[in-house]
Amino acid sequence: MNCMTRSLSDRQLIDYFKEKSALIESWLDQLLPAEDDPPEELHQAMRYSIFAGGKRLRPILSLATGEIFDAREDELFTAACAIEMIHTYSLIHDDLPAMDNDDLRRGRPTNHVVYGEAMAILSGDALLTHAFQILANYQSSNSDRKVRLISEIAKAAGSSHALIGGQVLDLQSEGKKVDEETLEKIHRAKTGALIRCAVRIGAIVGGAGEHDLNVLTEYGEKAGLAFQVADDLLDEIASSDELGKTAGKDASKKKATYTALYGIKGARHLAERLSGEAISAARSLTLDPGLLPDIARFIVERRS
């Protein structure tokens, strides 16, 4: 078992994110319909949210994991872009008046503010559908892995202990006092499912064995929860300008958050513990975990 890891400075990690984000955006540009491809307004709305910025955490996790297992680049970037399309669709729908009713995302007006509610709904639907289209169309070196990859992503985006199910639990919990178990159940699904999936698909594309997949599942679950706790902290202590979205919105809607349950100090300790557990999991891979420990650290130290 190889426990040697690269430990990057904050500057080096930021540079890595910038480099990979630029590559991801280039691939997204190629994989998405062009703005002038009819219906033009729909494709413009899809691209508006996809290219609104953001950390690209999920696709970068896919890339960082795939690099460990020498995954083929075209397959890896296709899978990473599919995850980002699904994540972006979920943000578009989360911001709708019927959901979180937010008018700011990544520092600019949300999709429905610019294009109207109907087009925002359809652009989210289209991004979700297009994600599976690109997964179905790419030429895989291993058909069994391709089927497993598509199944993995569909499960993470679905209703059972996954993205949509977590959103439902989140909505149902608004204004209610929830316990630790319920809060974790919400965020293991709403936030954690896609982050766990992003890590696992990088390994699946690279042909990782079951031991390493199990290790990466634990890493993804711990990192996903750490990300959510850090997000709840930022919602309490950061400004709207820093966040690129409306600060304090969770508290105003009486959402179930880690800061509401644990307080700021308790939530900070929890985020650090979860990050540490993710790092420990990564170091139990049979191969060098590459940048996964650094990314787990970054998740809780970020400022936006």
N, C-alpha and C positions, 0 to 999 in steps of 0.2 A: 504494500500500500504506500503510494507516494504522497507525502504530506508537504512537499516543497511548494511554496506559493510565491507569486509575485506580489509585492506590496507596493502600491503606487501612492505617490503624493496626491493631494487634492487636485493640483494643477494637472498632473498626468492623467488622472481619471477624467477630469473635465475635458481634456484634449481627446481622450478616447471616445467619450460620449459625442463630442462634436464631429469627430471623424466618422464614426459609425452612423450618426444621425444623417450626415450628408449623403452617405451611401444608401441608407434606407429611403431617403427622400427621392433620390435618383431612381431607385427601383419602383417606388410608389408612383412616380410620374409616368414610368413606362407601363405599369400594370393597370392604371386607372384609365377610364375613357377620357378622351381629350375634351377640353371645355367647349369646343365647337362641334362636338359629336352630338347629334340630336338624341333626346331632348336637351338642348343646351343648358337651360336653367337648372335642371336636375344635376347634370354633371358639374356645373359650376358650384352648386351647393355642396356636393360631395367633396370637391377639391378645396372649397373654402375652409371646411373644418379639418380635413386631413392635413393641410399645409398651414394650419394656424399656429404652428410651433409645438411646444411641449417637450418633455424630456426623452420621449421614445424609449422609456424604460423597458417596456415589455418586449419589443423587438430586439433591443440591445441584449436583454437577458437571453433571448433565443440565440443570438449570434455568439455571445460569450460562452454559452454552453456548447453550442455546435462546434466551436473552435477547439474545445477540449477533446472532442471525438473525431476531429478532422472531417466534419461533415462537408458534403459537396456544396459549393457556394451558391449555385443557382437554386437548388432545393431549399437551402437554409434561408436565403433572402425571400423566396416566395412564401415560405411558412411564416417568417417574421412579419412580412407585409400583411399577410392575412390576419394575424393577431392584431396589428395596428388598425386595420380597417374595422375589425369587430369592436375594439376598444373605442374608436372614434364614433362609431354608430351608437354605442351605449352612452357616450357623453352627450351627443345630440339629443337623444331621447330623454336623458336625465334632466336636461335643461328646460324641457318643455313646460308650459304653464300647468299641465295636468300632473307633472312630476315635481321637480324642484323649483320650477318657475324662476330661473336665473337668466339675467340678461347680459352676463359677462363671463367669458371663458377664454383663458389664455391671453388675457389682456385686450380682447376686442369683443364686439357684440356677438352674442350667441347666434347660432344658425337660424333659429326661428324669428329672431329680431330682424335679421337681414332679408330672409327669403320667405317668411311667413310660416305658420305652423304646419300647413299641409305639405309644403315642399320640404320642410325640415324632417317631418315624419318619413316622407318618401326617400329623402337622401340617406337617412339612417337605414331604412329597409334595403336600399340599393347597395350600401356599403357592406352590409351583412351578407347579402346574396352574392355580391361580387367576390368577397373573400373566399367563398366556397367554389366559385367558378374558377378562380386562378389556381386553387389547390387541385381541382379536378383536371385542369388543362395541362399542368406542367408535366414534362417527361421525367418520370422518376427512374432511378437506377434500381429500385426494388419495389415492386407493386404491393407486397404485403406491408411494407413500411408506410407506403403512401396511404393505404386504407386505414392503417392504425393512426396515422397523423390526422387524417380528416375526422375520424371518430373521436380522437382526443380533443380536437378543437371544438367540434360540435357539442360534446359533453360539457366542456367548460363554459360554453356560451348558453347553455340550456337552463332548464327550470329546476332540475333536481340537484340540490346542494351546489348550485352554480350561479352564473351571473344574473340571469333573470329571476331565479328563485330568491337570491339575496336581495335584489331590488324590491321584490314583493314584501319580504320580511321587513326591510327598512321602512317602506311606506306604512306598513301595518303597525310599526313600533313608534311612529311619530307621536309625541305627546304622552307617551307611556313610560313608566319606570321599568327598565329592563335589567336583568341580572347579568353577571359575567358570562354565563353559558349562552344566553340568548344573543348577547352582543357579539361574542366570538362566532356564533353560528351565522349571523348576518354577514359578517365581514370575511369569514372564510369563503363564503359564496360570492358576495357582491364584488369584492376586491381581490380576494385571494385566489379565486378559481382561475382567472386569466393569467395572473402572475405565476402560479404553479404550472399552468399549461405552457406558458412561454418558455419556462425552463425545461420542461419535459420534452417539448417538441424539438428543441435543439438537439437533445440527446437521442431522440427517436430517429431523426434524420441522419445522425451520425452512427446509428447502429449500436447504441449503448446496451449493455447487458442489464438484467433485471436488478441486480444489486445496486448498480449506479442509478438506475431509474428510481428505485425506492429511496435512495439517499437524496436525490434531487427533488423528489416529492416533498420530503421533509424540509429541505432547504427552501423550496418555493412556498410552502405553507407558512413557515416562520417568517420569511422575507415579506410575504404578502401581508401578514398581520402587522409586522413592524412598519410597513409602508402606511397602512391605514392609521395606526396609532400616531405616527408622525404627521399624517395629514390632519388628523383631529387636533393635534397640538398647533399646527400652523394656522388652522382656522381660528384658533383662539388668540394667538400672539402675533401673527403677521398682518400686514396691511393688505388692502385689495390690490394695490400696485405691486406689492411683492408677490402676491399669489397669482395675479392675473385673473382672479375671479372674486366674487363678492365675499369679503371676509366676514366672519361671524354669522353666516347664513344658517349653519347647522344649529347653533344655539337659539337663533331667533325662531326656527321652526320646531324647536324642542326635539331634535333628532337624537337617536341613540348613539352616543359617542363615547370614546374612551376617556376624554377629559371630563365629561359629565359624570362618569362612573367613578373614576379614580382621582380626579383633580389633575392639575398641570404637572405637579411634581411626580405623582404616582404614574401618570401616563408616560412621562419621560423615562422613568426607571423601567417601565414595561417595554417600551420601544427598544431600549438598550439591551435588555435581557433577550428579547426575541431576535435582535440582530446578532447577538453573541451565539445564540443557539443555531441560527442559520449558518454562521461562519463555521461552527463546529461540525455541522452536518456536511458542509462542502468539503471540509478537510478529511472526511472519511471516504471520499471517492477513491476508486482504485487508480485514478490518474491525477496528475496535478490539477487542482481546481481552477487554475488560471485566475481570472479576475472576479470570480463569484464572491470571495470574501470581501474584496474591496467594494463591490457593488452593494453588498449587504450593509457594510458600514456607511456608505454614501446615503443609503435610503433613510437612515435616521439622522444624519448630519446635515441634510439639505436644508435650504432656506426658502424653497418655493416648491 
